Amino acid sequence: MPGVSSPARPLSTLPSASIPEGTRDVLPPDWEQREALRARLSHLFGSWGYRGVEVPALEYADARHPQDARAFKLIDSGGQVLALRSEFTTAIGRLVRAQFPAGPFPLRLHYSGRLWLRALTSELGRLREFGQTGVELIGTLGARADAELLQLAAAALAEVSVAAELEVGFPGFVDAVLEDAALHGPARQALHGAVDRKSGADIDLLSRQHGLSGGVTRTLHALTDLYGGAEVLDAAARLAQGTRARAAVAHLREVAALYGGPLLYDLGASRRYDYYTGLTFRAYAAGLNQPVLGGGRYTLDSGSDGGLPGAGFAMGLERLLRAAAPQLPPQPEVVLALDAAGAELARGQGLCAELAWTDDQAELRRYSAARGIRRWARGSGLFEPQVQA
């Protein structure tokens, strides 16, 4: 049969098949598996009372944004500087201020979408475009709220069959211990970095430069060793002299009791989370050197005195897919349906049915071989084409 389409020019294509560095095409079956993970997590978050929201990919550029220096920026026709969304917490904060100024609080929200960063960083696996899904719990603080997020994070990892331990930090603890040691100004800032890097050599060098006593230097070295299980809280309690440091340890003990499961602690981490104000956490999966989940407590600028307390976590979908892939169920078998009845039969059995576009059996066989399709469907039956034409 002659073609019925009107003659037309071919659709214009780019001169190159390449794509920008740090981006990727998502192919089958990765796309289906990623979307299945997203759907399962969305259902889980909803079952915990977190309601789904969506925020624009374009935002107004703002020098105060935590990712301002790394964001893709553009200028619209009116001269306004815009930025592609580079992280979700700030965007959700804007949404809360605009759409939920009076709550009701606590406000539980979940989201999913794409993020873009101008710079290529090892922290993000050299990706400049990537997907995230996550939750925010806004308008409440305390051990119960922090424990809820840890429990939900553990449930989310279990939902997608990713085995990973939660690692808890409290960046303010190091600062409180340095304050107790009467360290201020440049010395305090430099020692923050040395402790965070767990660099004993830098601690010794800075201690000599600033004339610190042997006792203070030993305390600083002890901070770098605060990694492990519940015993870390006992070691931290021995270092806590002032009110802030003791309160941090007490809070972590209360959260751990409410959480009820095993936790790892890294209380020497002090500079990795600039905008977090309390407990932080992340999770690593076997075989990945970057976390599949991360979050913590922050203060949301609400335009009022003190701001709103908030906490949440995000899960990187690309990393999550890599970690979860071995445990994901196989994709449904694809069959080639020679008629509508065969397609309905196959789909009724949970199979995927592609409709044949021609009666040319040889062409259909070649296509089936290339696609790995083993069976065809016609009428009320399924059959293997090489056996029954």
C-alpha positions in Angstrom: 0.0 0.0 0.0 1.5 3.4 -0.9 2.2 5.8 1.9 -0.6 8.3 2.8 1.6 10.9 4.5 2.1 14.2 2.8 5.7 15.0 1.6 7.5 17.1 4.2 10.9 18.2 5.2 12.7 16.0 7.8 12.5 17.2 11.3 15.5 19.4 12.0 18.2 17.8 14.2 21.2 19.2 16.0 24.4 18.9 14.0 25.9 16.6 16.7 24.5 13.6 18.5 26.5 14.6 21.6 25.0 16.1 24.8 26.5 18.5 27.3 29.0 17.2 29.8 27.3 16.1 33.0 24.0 15.2 31.4 22.7 11.8 30.2 20.1 10.2 28.1 17.9 7.8 30.2 17.1 4.6 28.3 14.9 1.6 28.8 14.8 -0.2 31.2 16.5 2.5 33.4 13.6 4.9 32.9 10.9 2.4 33.9 12.9 1.3 36.9 13.6 4.9 38.0 9.9 5.8 37.7 8.9 2.7 39.6 11.2 3.7 42.5 9.8 7.2 42.4 6.2 5.9 42.5 6.9 3.5 45.4 8.5 6.2 47.4 5.7 8.7 46.7 3.2 6.2 47.9 5.2 5.6 51.1 5.6 9.3 51.8 1.9 9.7 51.3 1.1 6.9 53.8 3.1 8.8 56.4 1.0 11.9 55.9 3.4 13.8 53.6 1.4 15.5 50.8 2.9 16.0 47.3 3.8 19.4 45.9 5.6 20.6 42.8 7.7 23.8 42.4 8.8 25.6 39.3 12.1 24.6 37.6 12.8 28.3 37.1 13.4 30.5 40.1 14.5 34.1 40.7 18.3 34.2 41.2 19.2 35.3 44.7 22.8 35.8 46.0 21.5 34.4 49.4 20.6 31.1 47.9 22.9 28.3 49.2 23.7 27.1 45.7 23.8 30.6 44.0 27.4 30.2 42.9 26.8 26.9 41.3 23.4 27.6 39.6 22.6 27.9 35.9 21.4 31.4 35.3 19.7 33.2 32.5 18.0 36.5 31.7 14.4 36.6 30.5 13.0 39.1 28.0 12.2 41.6 30.8 15.8 41.6 32.1 15.1 39.5 35.2 17.9 37.2 36.2 16.5 33.7 36.7 18.1 30.4 37.8 17.4 26.8 37.2 16.3 25.0 40.4 19.5 23.7 42.1 18.1 22.3 45.3 14.6 21.6 46.8 14.7 22.8 50.4 14.9 26.5 49.5 12.2 26.1 46.9 9.9 24.3 49.3 10.6 27.1 51.8 9.4 29.7 49.3 6.3 27.6 48.7 5.5 27.4 52.4 5.9 31.2 52.8 3.7 31.9 49.8 1.0 29.2 50.1 1.0 28.1 53.8 1.9 31.2 55.8 -0.4 30.2 58.6 0.1 26.4 58.3 -1.5 24.4 59.7 1.7 23.2 61.3 3.4 20.8 61.4 3.3 20.7 57.6 4.4 17.5 55.9 5.3 17.8 52.2 7.0 15.6 49.7 8.4 16.4 46.2 10.2 14.9 43.3 11.9 16.5 40.2 15.0 17.5 38.4 17.9 19.7 39.6 20.6 21.5 37.7 24.1 22.7 38.7 26.6 24.6 36.6 29.7 23.0 38.1 30.7 19.4 37.7 31.5 18.0 41.2 32.5 14.6 42.4 30.0 15.0 45.2 27.2 14.6 42.7 28.9 11.9 40.6 29.9 14.4 37.9 26.3 15.0 37.0 25.0 18.5 36.3 21.4 17.3 35.9 19.9 14.8 38.3 16.7 13.7 40.0 15.7 13.9 43.6 12.8 12.9 45.7 12.3 13.8 49.4 10.3 15.1 52.2 10.1 18.2 54.4 8.6 18.4 57.9 8.1 22.1 58.7 6.8 23.9 61.8 7.9 21.6 64.6 11.2 20.6 66.2 12.4 18.3 68.9 13.4 14.7 69.3 10.1 13.3 68.1 10.3 15.2 64.8 14.0 14.2 64.2 13.2 10.6 65.1 10.2 10.6 62.7 12.5 11.6 59.8 15.0 8.9 60.7 12.3 6.3 60.8 10.9 7.5 57.5 14.3 7.5 55.9 14.9 3.9 57.0 11.4 2.9 55.7 12.2 4.6 52.4 15.5 2.6 52.0 13.7 -0.6 52.9 10.9 0.2 50.4 13.3 0.1 47.5 15.4 -2.7 49.0 18.5 -0.7 49.6 20.6 -1.9 52.5 22.3 1.2 54.1 23.0 2.3 57.6 22.0 5.8 58.7 24.9 8.0 59.8 24.0 10.8 62.2 25.9 14.0 62.8 25.4 17.2 64.8 27.6 19.9 63.3 26.9 22.2 66.3 28.6 19.8 68.7 32.1 20.5 67.4 31.4 24.3 67.5 30.1 24.0 71.1 33.3 22.1 72.2 35.5 24.7 70.6 33.5 27.4 72.3 34.0 25.6 75.7 37.8 25.6 74.9 37.6 29.4 74.6 38.5 29.3 70.9 37.2 32.2 68.8 37.7 33.9 65.5 40.1 32.6 62.8 41.5 29.9 65.1 38.1 28.5 65.7 37.2 28.5 62.0 40.5 26.9 61.0 40.1 24.2 63.6 36.6 23.5 62.4 38.0 22.5 59.1 40.8 20.5 60.5 38.4 18.5 62.7 36.0 18.0 59.8 38.9 16.6 57.6 40.0 14.5 60.6 43.5 15.8 60.0 45.6 15.2 63.1 48.6 16.9 61.4 46.6 20.1 60.8 45.3 20.1 64.4 48.8 19.9 65.7 50.0 22.7 63.4 47.1 25.0 64.3 47.5 24.2 68.0 51.1 25.4 67.8 50.3 28.4 65.8 47.6 29.6 68.2 49.4 28.5 71.4 46.8 26.0 72.5 47.4 23.9 75.6 48.1 20.2 75.5 44.6 19.5 77.0 42.8 21.5 74.3 44.9 19.8 71.6 44.0 16.4 73.0 40.3 17.4 73.0 40.6 18.4 69.3 42.1 15.0 68.4 39.4 13.2 70.4 36.8 15.0 68.2 38.1 13.4 65.1 37.6 9.9 66.6 33.9 10.4 67.3 32.7 7.9 64.7 31.0 4.6 65.4 28.0 3.2 67.2 26.3 4.1 70.5 29.6 4.2 72.3 30.3 7.5 70.4 27.7 9.3 72.5 29.5 8.2 75.7 32.8 9.6 74.4 31.0 12.8 73.3 29.5 13.2 76.8 33.0 13.1 78.3 34.1 15.9 76.0 31.0 18.0 76.6 31.7 20.7 79.2 29.3 23.5 78.4 25.6 23.7 78.2 25.4 23.6 74.4 27.6 20.5 74.0 25.7 18.6 76.8 22.4 19.5 75.3 23.5 18.2 71.9 24.5 14.8 73.4 21.2 14.6 75.4 19.2 15.4 72.3 21.0 12.6 70.3 20.4 10.1 73.1 16.7 11.0 73.1 16.4 10.7 69.3 18.2 7.3 69.4 15.8 6.0 72.0 12.8 7.1 70.0 14.2 5.8 66.7 14.8 2.4 68.2 17.2 1.0 65.6 20.9 0.9 65.1 22.6 4.2 64.1 26.1 5.3 63.2 27.5 8.6 64.5 30.0 11.0 63.0 30.1 13.8 65.5 33.4 15.2 64.2 31.7 16.4 61.0 31.4 20.1 61.4 31.7 22.0 58.1 29.8 19.9 55.6 26.4 21.3 56.1 26.4 25.1 56.2 22.7 25.7 56.7 21.9 22.9 59.0 21.2 23.9 62.6 20.8 20.6 64.4 20.9 16.9 63.7 22.0 15.8 60.2 22.0 12.3 58.7 22.9 10.4 55.5 23.0 6.9 54.3 25.6 5.0 52.2 24.8 1.9 50.2 27.3 -0.9 49.4 29.4 -0.1 46.4 28.7 3.6 46.2 31.1 6.2 47.6 28.4 8.9 47.7 25.3 8.9 50.0 22.0 7.8 48.5 20.1 9.8 51.1 20.9 12.9 53.1 19.2 15.5 55.2 18.9 17.3 58.5 17.4 20.1 60.5 17.4 23.8 59.5 15.6 27.1 60.1 13.3 28.3 57.4 13.3 32.1 56.9 9.6 32.8 57.3 9.8 36.6 57.3 9.1 36.6 61.0 11.3 36.6 64.1 13.1 33.4 64.6 11.9 31.7 61.4 10.2 28.3 61.2 11.9 25.1 62.2 12.2 22.6 59.5 13.8 19.2 58.7 13.8 16.8 55.8 15.8 14.6 53.6 16.4 14.0 49.9 17.2 10.8 47.9 19.2 11.0 44.7 17.3 8.9 42.1 20.3 8.1 39.9 22.3 6.8 42.9 19.2 5.0 44.3 18.7 3.2 41.0 22.3 2.0 41.0 22.0 0.7 44.5 18.5 -0.8 44.1 19.0 -2.3 40.6 20.0 -5.9 41.8 16.9 -6.1 43.9 14.4 -4.7 41.5 11.8 -7.1 40.0 12.3 -8.0 36.3 10.4 -6.0 33.7 7.3 -7.7 32.3 7.7 -9.8 29.2 7.1 -7.9 25.9 5.0 -9.7 23.3 4.1 -8.7 19.8 0.3 -8.6 19.3 -0.9 -9.4 15.8 -4.4 -8.2 16.5 -6.4 -6.3 19.2 -7.7 -9.4 20.8 -4.1 -10.8 21.2 -3.0 -7.4 22.8 -5.9 -7.5 25.2 -5.1 -11.1 26.2 -1.4 -10.4 26.8 -2.1 -7.2 28.8 -4.7 -9.1 30.9 -1.9 -11.5 31.9 0.4 -8.7 33.0 2.5 -8.7 29.9 3.5 -5.7 27.7 1.9 -5.9 24.2 3.3 -4.0 21.2 0.9 -3.8 18.3 2.2 -5.2 14.9 2.4 -2.4 12.3 2.5 -4.7 9.3 1.4 -8.1 8.0 4.9 -8.8 6.7 5.9 -11.9 8.8 9.5 -11.7 7.8 9.8 -8.0 9.0 8.0 -8.9 12.2 10.5 -11.7 12.8 13.5 -9.5 12.2 12.1 -6.9 14.6 11.3 -9.5 17.3 14.8 -10.9 17.1 16.3 -7.4 17.4 14.0 -6.5 20.4 14.4 -9.9 22.1 10.6 -10.6 21.8 10.1 -14.4 22.1 6.3 -14.7 21.8 3.5 -13.3 19.7 -0.2 -12.9 20.6 -3.1 -13.4 18.3 -6.8 -13.9 19.2 -6.9 -16.0 22.3 -3.4 -17.5 22.2 0.3 -16.8 22.7 2.8 -18.6 20.6 6.5 -18.6 19.5 6.8 -17.3 15.9 9.5 -19.7 14.9 7.2 -22.6 15.8 3.9 -21.3 14.6 3.9 -18.6 11.8 
